[in-house]
């Protein structure tokens, strides 16, 4: 029994020696086989990238507004009287100074002749007293009293003449008669309404700009205007409020449009596309946006040594063609596919995308594309 144990132990020792020598050599006296490490470049995760260059971008603000007459005036009677002639109707075009209605003269002609006669009398009396005063036959105070009486008579004459002029109610400016409030035979008192005249050239387009954009509108800048009729025009910013509407917290902006024939009426809906200035920016897909650990919005890009960098950006415009962002270097290599699976500071193997940076998909699509790029 003891001999069998010794034989078994010897066999086990021989097998152990043989196995040990097999791990260190190939059994043929040749040099040991060495494992060749995989390339470090192949071990890096692949991401698809696109090279972007900043370009000038004009931010635009789209608003809806309405047209508004440049001026609207309710013409009123400046003297009392009966309407004896109406020379305009609604819709008539008038020039500044055109007569709209005439009032009866009544006793104004008689008061005019009386005032003229009094002026003549006072003039003669003043000349006589002045001559006597110069000759020393009358005190100077008498001549002064006659001069004052002459001035008063002339003032009364001017008042009568002005009252006669006011019997013709005239248009205050070039425009269109919107309403006529009187007819022949009507008796008007002072300040009674006669007609409404509107000035439609230029015509204004009024829009309300939200408070965060109110300070960006510049006087004299142009904007594209599309009327509800489909007509497209170019307007010029003539007024931009610097005090917000307390109810809506918006700022009023007026644009002017040429309207020489008055074809654009007051109160028409208009769409306004207003430029807000030009800045250098990159156009990307919203799918490229990412958040850092603090919740800051940015994108991931790859620098020259292949390291992933998170860049904080600011979104300056969002259009149907893509999102415009600022805050990136002028030339940037953005990760377009696979950005969900890499972190800042990690080295990656960038694969240049054949398509534009806007063609970024979802996370699942990005994973598949990154896998194909690695192959």
C-alpha positions as CSV (number, residue, x, y, z in Angstrom):
1,X,0.0,0.0,0.0
2,X,2.8,2.4,0.9
3,X,4.5,1.7,-2.4
4,X,1.4,2.6,-4.4
5,X,1.3,6.0,-2.7
6,X,4.8,6.7,-3.7
7,X,4.2,5.8,-7.4
8,X,1.1,8.1,-7.5
9,X,3.1,10.9,-6.0
10,X,5.9,10.6,-8.5
11,X,3.5,10.6,-11.5
12,X,1.8,13.8,-10.2
13,X,5.1,15.5,-9.8
14,X,6.2,14.6,-13.3
15,X,2.9,16.0,-14.8
16,X,3.3,19.2,-12.8
17,X,6.8,19.7,-14.2
18,X,5.7,19.0,-17.7
19,X,2.8,21.5,-17.5
20,X,5.1,24.2,-16.1
21,X,7.7,23.8,-18.9
22,X,4.9,23.9,-21.5
23,X,3.7,27.4,-20.3
24,X,7.2,28.8,-20.6
25,X,8.2,27.4,-24.0
26,X,6.8,25.7,-27.0
27,X,8.6,22.4,-26.2
28,X,10.9,22.8,-29.2
29,X,13.5,24.9,-27.8
30,X,12.3,28.1,-29.6
31,X,11.8,31.5,-27.9
32,X,8.6,32.0,-25.9
33,X,5.5,33.4,-27.8
34,X,4.8,37.1,-26.9
35,X,1.3,38.7,-26.9
36,X,1.1,41.8,-29.2
37,X,-1.0,44.5,-27.5
38,X,-3.9,46.0,-29.5
39,X,-3.4,49.5,-31.0
40,X,-4.4,52.2,-28.5
41,X,-6.1,54.1,-31.3
42,X,-8.3,51.1,-32.1
43,X,-9.3,50.9,-28.4
44,X,-10.7,54.5,-28.4
45,X,-14.5,54.9,-28.8
46,X,-15.4,56.2,-32.3
47,X,-17.7,59.2,-32.7
48,X,-18.9,60.9,-35.8
49,X,-18.0,64.6,-36.1
50,X,-18.5,67.5,-38.4
51,X,-16.3,70.6,-38.9
52,X,-18.2,73.8,-38.6
53,X,-17.1,77.4,-39.3
54,X,-18.9,80.4,-37.8
55,X,-20.7,82.6,-40.2
56,X,-22.6,85.9,-39.9
57,X,-26.2,85.4,-39.0
58,X,-28.9,88.1,-38.9
59,X,-31.4,87.4,-36.1
60,X,-35.0,87.9,-37.1
61,X,-38.1,88.6,-35.1
62,X,-41.5,87.6,-36.5
63,X,-44.5,89.5,-35.3
64,X,-48.1,90.2,-36.2
65,X,-49.5,93.7,-36.1
66,X,-52.0,96.0,-37.9
67,X,-51.9,98.9,-40.2
68,X,-52.8,102.3,-38.8
69,X,-53.3,105.7,-40.4
70,X,-50.4,108.1,-40.0
71,X,-52.8,110.8,-38.9
72,X,-56.5,110.8,-38.1
73,X,-58.2,114.1,-37.3
74,X,-61.7,115.0,-36.5
75,X,-62.3,118.4,-38.0
76,X,-64.5,120.6,-35.9
77,X,-66.3,123.9,-36.5
78,X,-64.3,127.0,-35.2
79,X,-67.3,129.2,-35.4
80,X,-71.1,128.9,-35.1
81,X,-73.3,128.9,-38.1
82,X,-75.7,127.1,-40.5
83,X,-74.2,124.8,-43.1
84,X,-75.0,126.2,-46.6
85,X,-72.7,124.1,-48.7
86,X,-71.1,120.6,-48.4
87,X,-68.3,120.1,-50.9
88,X,-67.0,116.5,-50.0
89,X,-68.4,113.1,-49.4
90,X,-67.0,110.0,-47.6
91,X,-64.0,108.6,-49.4
92,X,-63.0,111.8,-51.3
93,X,-59.4,112.6,-51.5
94,X,-58.6,116.1,-50.3
95,X,-55.5,118.4,-50.3
96,X,-54.5,120.6,-47.4
97,X,-56.6,123.7,-47.4
98,X,-59.5,122.3,-49.5
99,X,-62.9,123.5,-48.3
100,X,-65.0,120.7,-46.7
101,X,-68.2,122.7,-45.9
102,X,-69.3,126.4,-45.8
103,X,-71.3,128.1,-43.2
104,X,-73.7,131.1,-43.7
105,X,-72.1,134.5,-43.5
106,X,-75.2,136.0,-41.9
107,X,-74.4,139.4,-40.3
108,X,-70.6,139.0,-40.6
109,X,-70.4,141.2,-43.7
110,X,-72.1,144.0,-41.8
111,X,-69.8,143.6,-38.8
112,X,-66.9,143.7,-41.2
113,X,-67.9,147.0,-42.7
114,X,-68.6,148.4,-39.3
115,X,-65.1,147.4,-38.1
116,X,-63.5,148.8,-41.2
117,X,-65.2,152.1,-40.6
118,X,-64.2,152.3,-37.0
119,X,-60.6,151.7,-38.0
120,X,-60.7,154.5,-40.5
121,X,-62.1,156.9,-38.0
122,X,-59.5,156.0,-35.4
123,X,-56.8,156.4,-37.9
124,X,-57.8,159.9,-38.8
125,X,-58.2,160.9,-35.2
126,X,-54.8,159.5,-34.4
127,X,-53.1,161.4,-37.3
128,X,-54.8,164.7,-36.2
129,X,-53.8,164.3,-32.6
130,X,-50.3,163.4,-33.5
131,X,-50.0,166.6,-35.6
132,X,-51.3,168.8,-32.8
133,X,-49.0,167.1,-30.3
134,X,-46.0,167.8,-32.5
135,X,-47.1,171.5,-32.8
136,X,-47.5,171.8,-29.1
137,X,-51.3,172.4,-29.2
138,X,-52.2,169.1,-27.5
139,X,-50.6,167.1,-24.8
140,X,-48.8,164.0,-25.7
141,X,-51.2,161.8,-23.6
142,X,-54.1,162.6,-25.9
143,X,-52.1,161.3,-28.9
144,X,-51.3,158.2,-27.0
145,X,-55.0,157.6,-26.2
146,X,-55.9,157.9,-29.9
147,X,-53.2,155.5,-30.8
148,X,-54.5,152.9,-28.4
149,X,-58.1,153.4,-29.7
150,X,-56.7,152.8,-33.3
151,X,-55.0,149.6,-32.2
152,X,-58.2,148.3,-30.5
153,X,-60.2,149.0,-33.7
154,X,-57.8,147.1,-35.8
155,X,-57.9,144.1,-33.4
156,X,-61.7,144.1,-33.7
157,X,-61.4,144.2,-37.5
158,X,-59.0,141.2,-37.5
159,X,-61.4,139.2,-35.2
160,X,-64.3,139.8,-37.7
161,X,-62.1,138.8,-40.6
162,X,-61.0,135.6,-38.9
163,X,-64.6,134.7,-38.0
164,X,-65.5,135.1,-41.7
165,X,-62.5,132.9,-42.7
166,X,-63.7,130.2,-40.3
167,X,-67.1,129.9,-42.1
168,X,-65.1,127.8,-44.6
169,X,-64.1,124.5,-42.8
170,X,-60.9,123.3,-44.5
171,X,-58.9,120.1,-44.6
172,X,-55.9,120.2,-42.2
173,X,-53.7,118.0,-44.5
174,X,-53.7,115.9,-47.6
175,X,-55.8,112.8,-47.0
176,X,-59.0,111.0,-47.4
177,X,-62.4,112.0,-46.0
178,X,-63.4,109.1,-43.7
179,X,-66.7,110.5,-42.4
180,X,-68.8,113.6,-42.9
181,X,-70.9,114.5,-39.8
182,X,-73.0,117.3,-41.2
183,X,-75.5,118.1,-44.0
184,X,-76.8,121.2,-45.6
185,X,-79.1,123.1,-43.2
186,X,-77.4,121.8,-40.0
187,X,-76.7,124.5,-37.5
188,X,-73.3,124.1,-35.8
189,X,-72.0,125.4,-32.6
190,X,-68.4,126.1,-31.8
191,X,-66.3,122.8,-31.8
192,X,-69.1,120.7,-33.3
193,X,-67.6,117.8,-35.4
194,X,-67.7,118.3,-39.2
195,X,-65.7,115.5,-40.8
196,X,-62.9,113.0,-40.1
197,X,-59.8,113.1,-42.4
198,X,-57.2,110.4,-42.4
199,X,-53.7,110.5,-43.7
200,X,-52.7,107.1,-45.2
201,X,-49.3,108.1,-46.8
202,X,-47.2,106.8,-45.3
203,X,-49.2,104.2,-43.5
204,X,-48.0,102.7,-40.2
205,X,-47.7,99.1,-39.2
206,X,-47.9,98.8,-35.4
207,X,-46.5,95.8,-33.6
208,X,-45.8,95.0,-30.0
209,X,-42.4,93.6,-29.1
210,X,-41.8,91.5,-25.9
211,X,-39.7,93.2,-23.2
212,X,-36.6,91.0,-23.7
213,X,-36.5,92.1,-27.4
214,X,-37.7,95.7,-27.0
215,X,-34.3,97.3,-26.7
216,X,-32.9,95.5,-29.8
217,X,-35.1,97.4,-32.3
218,X,-33.2,100.3,-34.0
219,X,-34.8,103.4,-35.5
220,X,-34.3,103.5,-39.3
221,X,-33.9,99.7,-39.7
222,X,-36.0,97.9,-42.3
223,X,-38.3,95.0,-42.0
224,X,-40.3,92.8,-44.4
225,X,-44.0,93.2,-44.2
226,X,-46.6,90.8,-45.6
227,X,-50.2,92.0,-45.6
228,X,-53.2,89.7,-45.1
229,X,-53.9,90.3,-48.8
230,X,-50.5,88.6,-49.7
231,X,-48.8,91.9,-50.7
232,X,-45.2,92.1,-49.6
233,X,-43.6,95.4,-48.8
234,X,-40.5,96.9,-47.0
235,X,-41.1,99.1,-44.0
236,X,-38.8,101.4,-42.0
237,X,-38.9,101.6,-38.2
238,X,-40.0,105.1,-37.4
239,X,-40.7,104.8,-33.7
240,X,-39.7,102.3,-31.0
241,X,-41.1,102.9,-27.5
242,X,-38.7,103.0,-24.6
243,X,-41.5,102.7,-22.0
244,X,-43.4,99.4,-21.8
245,X,-47.1,99.1,-21.8
246,X,-48.0,98.5,-18.1
247,X,-50.7,96.0,-19.0
248,X,-48.9,93.8,-21.5
249,X,-45.2,94.6,-20.7
250,X,-44.6,95.0,-24.4
251,X,-43.0,97.9,-26.4
252,X,-44.8,99.5,-29.3
253,X,-42.9,99.7,-32.6
254,X,-44.2,101.7,-35.6
255,X,-43.0,101.0,-39.1
256,X,-43.8,103.2,-42.1
257,X,-44.8,102.0,-45.5
258,X,-45.2,104.1,-48.6
259,X,-48.8,104.3,-49.6
260,X,-49.2,107.1,-52.2
261,X,-52.4,105.9,-53.7
262,X,-54.0,105.0,-50.4
263,X,-54.6,101.4,-51.4
264,X,-53.5,100.0,-48.0
265,X,-56.3,100.7,-45.6
266,X,-56.2,101.3,-41.9
267,X,-56.7,98.2,-39.6
268,X,-55.3,95.4,-41.9
269,X,-53.5,92.5,-40.3
270,X,-49.8,92.4,-41.2
271,X,-46.9,90.0,-40.5
272,X,-43.6,91.6,-39.8
273,X,-40.2,90.0,-40.0
274,X,-37.7,92.3,-38.4
275,X,-33.9,91.9,-38.3
276,X,-32.3,92.4,-34.9
277,X,-28.7,92.7,-35.8
278,X,-26.0,90.4,-37.3
279,X,-23.5,88.3,-35.2
280,X,-21.1,85.5,-35.9
281,X,-22.7,82.1,-35.0
282,X,-22.8,78.4,-35.8
283,X,-25.9,76.6,-37.2
284,X,-26.5,73.2,-35.6
285,X,-29.3,70.8,-35.0
286,X,-31.2,71.0,-31.7
287,X,-30.3,67.3,-31.3
288,X,-26.7,68.2,-30.7
289,X,-27.5,70.0,-27.5
290,X,-26.4,68.5,-24.2
291,X,-26.4,69.3,-20.5
292,X,-23.4,69.3,-18.2
293,X,-23.6,68.1,-14.5
294,X,-24.9,71.6,-13.5
295,X,-27.7,71.6,-16.1
296,X,-25.9,74.1,-18.4
297,X,-26.8,73.9,-22.1
298,X,-23.9,73.2,-24.4
299,X,-22.4,70.9,-27.1
300,X,-19.6,68.5,-27.2
301,X,-16.7,69.0,-29.5
302,X,-13.3,67.3,-30.1
303,X,-10.1,69.2,-29.9
304,X,-6.8,68.4,-31.8
305,X,-5.6,65.6,-29.5
306,X,-8.9,63.8,-29.7
307,X,-10.2,65.0,-26.3
308,X,-13.9,65.7,-25.7
309,X,-14.6,69.2,-24.5
310,X,-18.0,70.5,-23.3
311,X,-18.7,74.0,-24.6
312,X,-21.3,76.2,-23.0
313,X,-23.3,78.0,-25.7
314,X,-26.1,80.6,-26.0
315,X,-29.0,80.1,-28.4
316,X,-29.4,83.3,-30.4
317,X,-32.0,82.2,-32.9
318,X,-34.2,79.1,-33.8
319,X,-35.3,78.8,-37.4
320,X,-36.8,76.0,-39.5
321,X,-33.3,75.5,-41.0
322,X,-31.6,74.9,-37.7
323,X,-30.6,76.5,-34.4
324,X,-28.0,79.3,-34.3
325,X,-25.7,79.3,-31.3
326,X,-22.9,81.5,-30.1
327,X,-20.0,80.7,-27.7
328,X,-18.0,78.3,-29.9
329,X,-14.5,78.8,-31.4
330,X,-14.7,80.1,-35.0
331,X,-13.7,76.6,-36.3
332,X,-15.2,73.8,-34.2
333,X,-15.3,70.0,-34.7
334,X,-18.6,69.0,-33.1
335,X,-19.7,65.5,-32.2
336,X,-22.8,64.8,-34.2
337,X,-23.3,61.1,-33.4
338,X,-22.4,59.4,-30.2
339,X,-22.2,62.4,-27.9
340,X,-24.4,60.6,-25.5
341,X,-21.8,58.0,-24.8
342,X,-18.7,60.1,-24.2
343,X,-17.8,62.5,-21.5
344,X,-15.6,65.6,-21.3
345,X,-11.9,64.8,-20.9
346,X,-12.3,61.4,-22.6
347,X,-10.2,60.7,-25.7
348,X,-12.1,59.5,-28.7
349,X,-11.5,58.5,-32.3
350,X,-13.3,61.1,-34.5
351,X,-14.8,60.0,-37.8
352,X,-15.6,62.9,-40.1
353,X,-19.3,62.9,-41.0
354,X,-20.2,62.8,-44.7
355,X,-23.3,64.9,-44.1
356,X,-24.0,68.2,-42.4
357,X,-23.9,68.7,-38.7
358,X,-27.7,69.2,-38.8
359,X,-28.2,65.5,-39.6
360,X,-28.1,64.3,-36.0
361,X,-30.4,61.6,-34.8
362,X,-31.7,60.3,-31.5
363,X,-29.6,58.5,-28.9
364,X,-30.5,55.1,-30.4
365,X,-29.6,56.2,-33.9
366,X,-26.4,57.8,-32.5
367,X,-25.4,54.5,-30.9
368,X,-25.9,52.6,-34.1
369,X,-24.0,55.1,-36.2
370,X,-21.2,55.2,-33.7
371,X,-20.9,51.4,-33.9
372,X,-20.8,51.5,-37.7
373,X,-18.1,54.2,-37.5
374,X,-16.0,52.0,-35.2
375,X,-16.2,49.2,-37.7
